[in-house]
Amino acid sequence: MLLEICCDKFKNKAKKISFKQGLNVVLGENDASNSIGKSTFLMIIDFVFGGNDYVDKLKDVQRNVGLHTIYFAFEFDEERHFFGRSTERTNEVLVCSSSYKEIKSWSLERYYDFLKEKYQIDNAYISFREFINTFHRIYHRENLHEKMPLKMYDADSMENALNRIVKVYDSYGPISELQRCFKEKSDMYSALGKSIKMGFTPKINKLKYEKNLKEKERCDKEYQELTDELRKNLITLDSIEPETIVPLKRERSLQKIRLSNYRAKRAQYEDQLNSKVPSSILNEKFLSALKTYFPDCNERKIQEVDEFHKKINKILESEIRETIAYVDTLILQCEQEISSIDEHIESMAKERNVPTLVMERIGNIFSKKELVRKENESYERMASLNKEKKSLKDRLQGQQKEILENIANRINVYLSEKNSCLFNVDKNPPAIFFDSKGYVFSTFNDDGTGTQYKNLILFDLCILEQTKLPVLIHDSVLFKNIADEPLENLFKQYDVCKKQVFIAYDRLSTYSKEIQNLINEKMVLHLGPEQEALFGKIWSDKTT
């Protein structure tokens, strides 16, 4: 558990803040004073657990407090561990003595591994920060979406959110291999598609594929007829050396395909060169017309932009010409290789006294067969990958659906049970429902703001109880719209948590004596205006 936090920049009465197991309250004033440091202190707790938002998002704190180091201690199995984190070097954690003398430094990754091990999160599929990050709900962070409790940050995707909740519930193992295989097949399918698009792999449709099959049959038949003809003339194909001529013809066919692709590529680059946008459209007539419609236009800036575009065009033209020259080299190499193969075949025919026409027929047969083979192989490979990809996707979605349904059932049973503890009358409980595209989290017939935030708190308490989530942080902004009765009962739910929970709260006097006593008992830090603020001052007031 987190034992304490120290900083010499804190106000005099708060140089060292000690924590307890269970609920820990950062308490503000009854008038709900702003900018006294409640949310900031929760950010510091997140900083202690390896987050960076304290430095990255609270720029006013860094500007007014200056560089400082947060020191802190954990206790695991009756053994204490002392650390520090500087706002200047956020990528490292200082390992300290019990008096907070710096001994050495760890990388953040090593520190995360340490916390993951000590909190006994034996889950290989999720990092420590990924596990806890969503459930540190503090003002300025991007996870205060009351209807989207799995959203870690604004740009977080549904796919990531669904994968993460499966990992949090330690149920990711059965689908991890399926996801790996699906990604592998998808990448192979995409790579082959790009190869076809670039012209390096033949592209055919089903109709062409079927025509190729018939063409192969025709080639086989022609080959058999040629064999019969040669036998009649006492010349066998064995004497014509299939072992020698076939590889030559196969290589010739490959070179022909490459040559065709290179010529197509060269034509594309020529088209780009010929259709290039004119390097400049500026002239006196153009500028005069422009000023007619835009008399305040900055002619110098327009000319600067035009000069920039001229330079870009020259660079592009130069690159295209260099590419064409390179492709020309490849074309020449292919032509020379084809010519060399032809000469070789012709010399073989002369040496063995085989008619040149026969040699040509043999070569044409094998060239054609090689072409249709490559085309059909490409088609079959694409079809096979697509089929495998679809099969894996169906299996993955089926497995994920089953796991998410089980998780939803566990969560919804908890939400129904705990929701009934918050009211004196029966109220519809919140529920979460998953599908392959995402999830819905709501209460039937109740879309009120207070209800939604109450639901979010119950959801987090559920995750805290049902998983290995080690700690929960809730800022006061979550409580603002919740009615008194459910909020007082939520505090009681916090109080029975066995793991550490950190909340910020104010307006204590508006609640029952029972709740006031509870909050005061669990209070670890009391903040107020001016000197009673976290850093002993408030910098939001306008100075003259």
N, C-alpha and C positions, 0 to 999 in steps of 0.2 A: 504494500500500500504506500501511497505518497504520505510521507511523514511530516515534512515541513518545507517552507519556502522562505528564503532570506534575500534581502537586497538593501544595501545602504542608502538607496534612493527613496525607500518607503518612508512614510511619516514616522515620527518618533515612536509612537505606540505600536507600530507594525513592522519593526525591523525583522522580526521572525514570526511567521504565522504557522501554527501547528494544526495538524488535521487529525481527524478521527476516522475509524471505520464507519461506514454507513453515510448518513447525511451530514454535509458541511455547508453552512449558509454564510454567504457574504451579504451583509445587511446594510441597506441604505436608510435614509431618513423617512419619517412619516409623510413629509410633504413631497416625496418622490424626487428629491433633488437630482438634477442631471449633471453629467460630466464630473462625478466625484470619484470614479474609478471602479465601479462594480463590474462592468463588462470588460474593462481593461484587465482586472485581476483574473477574470475567467480566461482571458486570452493568455495571460502569463501561465496559468495552469496548463493550457493547451501547449504552450511553448515548452514547458517542462516535459510534456509527453511527446516532444519531438516535432511539434507544428512550427510553422514559420509565419503565420498570419499576424502574430504580435508585432513583428518587425515590418512585414510587407504591407500590412493594411493600416496600422495605427501610426501614420506618419507624424501626426501632431504630438504623440507621446515621444517618439524618437527625437523630434525637433526640440521639444521643451525640456525633456529630461536629459538628453544627451546619451552618449554611449554608456552602457552599464552592464553588469553581469548579474544574472539571476542564479542564486545557489539553492540547492534543494537536496532532499534526502528521501530515500525509499527504505522500507523495511520489508524483508521477505524471510520467512522462517526464522524470525528473531535475529536476523543479521542485517545490519544497516549499511547502506551504500550512499556515498556522498558525491554530488556532481555539481557542475556549474555550466551555464550557457551564456555566452556573450552576445549582445546585440550587434557586435561588430563582426564576429566570426560565427555565423549561424550554421555553417556546415560541419561544425565539430562540437563535441561535448567534453567538458573538462572533468577528469576523474580526480576527486579531492580526498583529503584526509578528513577526519571527523571535525577538525577546526576549519575546514574549508580552505586548506592550503592546496594549491594546485599541484598535482603529481604528474599527470600525463594527460594526453587528449585522445579521444576516440573519434572516429568518423561517425556521422549520423547513422549510417547503416549498421555499424557495430552496436551502437546504442539501441537501435530498434530491435536488433537480435537479442540483446540483453533483456530488454523489457518483455519481449515475446516469450523468452524462455522462463523468466521469473513469474510471469502471469500464466504460465503453463498453457499457452496457445499453441498446441502441437498440431498446427494446420499448415501444410506445406504450400497450399494454394493461395494464401492471402498474406500480405505483409502486415506488420503491426499497425502502421498508419492507415492503411486501407481499412483495417478492421475497425478502428476507433473513430476515424475522421468524421463520418456521417453523424455520429452521436455526440459531438461536441457542438451544440447549437448555441452560438454566441452571436450577438449583434455584430455586424460587419462581415460575418462569414456568409457563404452562399448556400446554406443548408437549412434555412428557416421556412421551407415550403410546407405549410401545414397539410396540404393535400397530397404532397409527394414526399413521404417520409424517407424514401430510399435515395433521394437526390443529394449527392455529395457537394456539387457545385453547379452553377447555372448551366454550363455546357455539358453536363453529365448526360450520357445517353441511356435510353431504356435498357439496351443490351447490357451495358456495364452494370446498371443498377440490379438487374435480374441475376446476373452472374455473381454479383457481390453478396446479395442476400443468401444465395445458395452456399457461397463460401463461408459466410458468417455462421450459418447453421451446419457447417462441416459436412455438407452433402455434395460437394463438388467432384469428388473422386470418380463416381460412376460416369459423369459426362465429360470429364477432362480429356480422356483419350478420344472420345467421339469428336470433341471440338478440335483436337489436334489433327485427326485424320480428315475432318471436313475442311479445315483450313489448308491442309496440304493438297488435297484434291482441287480445291478452289484455286489455289495458287498455280497449280499445274495447268488447269483449264484456262486460266487467265493468260499464262505465259504462252501456251500454244495458240490461243486466240490472237495474241499480239504478234506472234511469229507469222501467222497466216495474214494478218492485216498488213504487216511490213513486206510481205511477198517472199519471205524466206521458206515458207511451208505452203504446199499446194492447198488451194481452197476449192472444194467441190460440194455440190448438194446431193441429195439422195438420188435424184434422177441420173446425174452424172456418175454416181457410184454404181448404179445398176448397169449403165452403159459400159462402164469399165469392166465389170464382171463378164459381160458378153464379149468385150474386146479381148480379154484374157483368153477366153475359150477359143476365139478366132485365131489368136496367136499360137495357142497350143496345137490347134488343128493344122495350121500352116506349117508349123515346125514338124509335125508328124508327116505331112505330105512331102516336105523337103527331105526328111530322113529316108522315106521310101524311094524317092527319086535318086538320091545319092547311092542307096544300096544297089539299085539297078545298074548304076554306072561304076560299081565296085569301089565307091568312095563312102566311107562311113563318117559319121560326125565325130567318132572317136579320133579318126585320123586328122580331123580338122581342129582338134584340141579344144573341146568345150572348156577344159580347166583353164586354158589360156585366153581364149577369145571372150568367154563370158565376163570375166573380170574387166577386160578392156572395154567391152561394150557397156558394162554397168557404169564404169567410170566415165565413159563418153556421155552416157545419158545424164549422169549427175552434173557433168560440166555444162551440158546443154541447158539443164534446168537453171543452174547458177547464172549462165550467160543471159538467159531470158529474164531472170530476176534483176540482174545488174542493169540490163538495158531499160527495163521498166523504171527502175530507180533513177537512172540518168534522165529519162524523159520527165519524171516528176520534178527533179531539180531544175531542169531546163525551163519547165513551165513556171516554177517559182521565180526564176531569174527574169523571164520575159514578162511576168505579170507583176513585177515589183512596183510598189507605189512610187511615183516620181519623187525624187529626193527633195524637191522644193516646189511650192506653188506660189511663193511670194514674188511679187513684182509690183511695180508702181501702181499699175491698174488695180490689182487686188487690194493693196493697202488703201488706195483712194476709195474704193467701194466699201471696204470695211469701215472706214472712218465716217462714211455717210450714215451708216446704221448705228455705229458705236463710236461717237465722237470722242469719248473719254478713254478709248482703249490705249493701252501702253504699247506703242509701236516697238520700243526697244526690247521689251519682254517677249513680244511675239517673234521678233527676229532672233533672239537668243534661243527660244524654243525651236525655231526652224533650223538654226545651226546645229542644235543637238540632234534633231531628227536626221539631218544630212549625215552627221557622223555615224549614227546608228545604221542608216541605210548602207553606208560604205562598208561598215563592219559586216553586216549581213551579206552583202553582195560578195565580199571577199571570202567569207566562210562558205557560201554556196559554190563559188568557183573552185575553191580548194577541194570541196567534197566531190564535185564533178570530175576534177582531175584525178582524184583517188579512185573513183568508180571506173574511169577510163582505163586506169592501170589494171584493175580487176578484170575488166572486159577483155583487154589484150591478153592477160594471163590465161583466161578461159579459152580464147580463140587459139592461142598457141598450143595449149594442152590438147584441144580437140584435133588440131592439125597433126600433132605428134602421134596421137592415138591412131588416126586414120592412116598415117604413113606406116605405122607399125603393123596394122592389120593387113595392109596391102602387101608389105614385104613378106608377111607370113603366108599369104595366099600364093605368092610367087614361089617361095621356097618349097611349099608342099604341092605345087602344081594344082591348086584348087582354083577353079574359075572365079574371077573377081565378082561376077554377078552373084554367085552362090554365097560368097563371103558377105556381100552387101545385104543379101536377103537374111542371112543369119543375124547380122548386126542389127538390121531393122527390127527383126522379131524381138530380140532381146532388149533393144532400146525401148520399144513400145511397151513390152511387158514391165520393164523397170519403171517407166513413167506411170502406168496405171497402178502398179504396186505401191509406189510412193503416195499417189493421190488417194488411193483407197485406205492405205495405212493411216494417213492423216485424218480422213473422215472417220474411220473406225476408232481411232484414238480419241477424237473429240466426242464421239457418241458414247464411248465407254466411260470417259471421265465424267461426262454429264450425267450418265446413269448412276455411277458410283456416288457422285456429289449429291444427287437428289436422294438416293437411298440413305446416305449418311445424314443428310439434313432431316429426313423424316424420322430416323431413329433418334437423332439428337433432340428434336422437338418433342417426341414422345417421352423420352427419358426426362427431359427438363419439365415437361408438363406434370408428370407424375410427382417429381420432387417438389415442385412449386405448390402443387395441391396439398401435399403433406405438410409443408411449411405453413401454408395459409390456414389449414385446419388447426394447427397448434397455436398460431397467433390468434385466430378468431375465438377459440375457446377461452384463452386468457383474457382477451378484450371483453368478452361477454361477462365473464366472472368478475373482473375488476370494475367494469363500468357499473355494475349493479351495486357496488360498494360506495359509489360516489353520490347516490341520490336516495331520498326517502321513498320515491315512487319509481315504478318501472320505466326505464328509458331505453329507446333503441340503442344497442351498442354499435360501435364502429366495426367495420369489417374490411378486410383486404381480399381482393380477387385478382389472380394472375391469369394472363394468357400469353401466347407466344410473342405478342407485340408490346406488352407492358403490364400495367396493373391499375386498379382503381381502389382508392382508399377513402371511405366515406361512411356516413351514418344515414340510414334510410329515413327520409322525410325530415331531415334536420341538417341544413347546410349553413347554420349560423357560424360566425367567426369564432366565438367562444367555444362552441362544440368542436370545431376543427382543431383548435389548439389543444383542447383537452384530449382529443383523440391522438394527437401527435405525442403528447407526454405519455399516455398509456402505451402507445406503440413502443416508445423507447424503453419504458420500464419492462415491457414484455421481452424485448431483445436482451436487456440486462439480466433478466432472470433465466431465460431459456438458453442462452449461449454463453460463450466464454468472454464476452465483452467485459473488460476489467473495470471500466469507469464511465460515468455519465456526467455531462455538463449541460445545464440548462440556464439560460439567461432570463432576466426578469421580463423581457419582451414577450416571452411565451405565455406569461400569466395575466397580462393586462386585460384581456377580454373575457376571461373565464369567470363565471358567476361564483359568488362566495361559497355556496354549499359544496359544489364539486371541487373547488380549489382547496378548501380546508381538508377535504378527504384525500385529495391528491398529496398534500403534505404528509398525511398519515401513511400513504403508500410509500412515499420517499423514505419515511422514517423506519420502515421495516426492511429496507434493502440491506442485504449483508455486504454488498460491495460499496465502494466509495461513490457518492453522488455529490456534485458541487452545483449549487444553485445561487443565483443572485436575486434578492428580493428587497422590497421597501413597502411603505404604507402598512406596517405591521399593526398599528393601533386600530385598524378597521375590522380586525378579525377577533374571534372569540378568545377568552383568556387561555383556553386549552391550547389553541394554536400559537398564541403569543408565547406561552411558556415553552412549547415545543421548539419554536424558531430560536428563542433566546438560548435555550439549552444547546442547540446545534450550531449556534453562531460561532464562526472562527475569525471573523473580521467585521468590524463596524465602521462604516465610512460616512462622512458628512461633508458639508461645505468648507471651503477655505483650508485651514490647517488640518482639518480632519479628512481631507481627500487622500487618496492612496499615496500620492507623492508629496503631500503636504501643501499643495497649492492647486488652484484652478486657473488655467490659462485661457479659458473661453471668454472671460470678461474683457470687454473692450477697454484698452488703456489709452490715456490721453498723453 
